[in-house]
Amino acid sequence: MLVRYSVINDKNPREIVLLRGSGCKWKRCAFCDYHTDFSEDENANFELNSKELSKVTGIYNHLEVINSGSFCDLDEKTLNLIEKVCQEKNIKTIHFECHWIHRKLIPAFKARFSKIGVTVKIKSGIETFDRDFREKVLIKGIGESDPAIISELFDECCLLFGIKGQTLESMRNDIEIGLKYFERICINLMVENTTDIRPDNEVLQIFMKELYPLYINNPRVDILTENTDFGVG
């Protein structure tokens, strides 16, 4: 059974909810099976989402909403409820996910929450700034190469390490580019799942030995050695 609510107490303290939407519209990332957490039944989604959002206390005035896709995959009743929760629990900053293909929806979405005094931060799974690896191996669907352009509408990015073909140099480069162009980065280490992409132990060991000690205490860097490290999933 999925855990869908948690509190992150250390870096960037916040509450986090794993909601359910109509499903990722890309669904082609070679490494990802998160998109299986979806339903086309809006009423069922709203019932589930309402239950999880009722757990939000506002302890840090800071909330992260993830839904195995993009914010636009959430039904309108859920979005209205999120706005209501933000007002009732005095949430000042809220984070959402968004795939590159939906980037043009971001300005209006931020403006929607700005009207009620809430700042929206948008996170996107970039995974790597090596475009060839990102598109030919990971199949991310991000045609842009320039990180400055990628970051124009996104505030935070996720990076994915631990896959054959990645090196110490490539991972360090991704981290430094991420820190240069984004407010925060979240490093996810590849774990076994139902896809054909498998974690490479040698690459993981390189990361843990050479890079983990350098960035684990950086307040702008989250490192998830397991995909449930935020307490949800």
Secondary structure, DSSP 4 states (H G I P E B T S, - for coil): ----EEEE-SSS-EEEEE--BS--S----TT--GGGSB-S-HHHHHHHHHHHHTT---TTSEEEEE-SS-GGGS-HHHHHHHHHHHHHTT--EEEEE--GGGGGGHHHHHHHHHTTT-EEEEEEEEE-S-HHIIIIIS--------HHHHTTT-SEEEEEE-BTT--HHHHHHHHHHHHHHSSEEEEEE----SSS--B-HHHHHHIIIIIHHHHTT-TTEEEESSTTTTS--
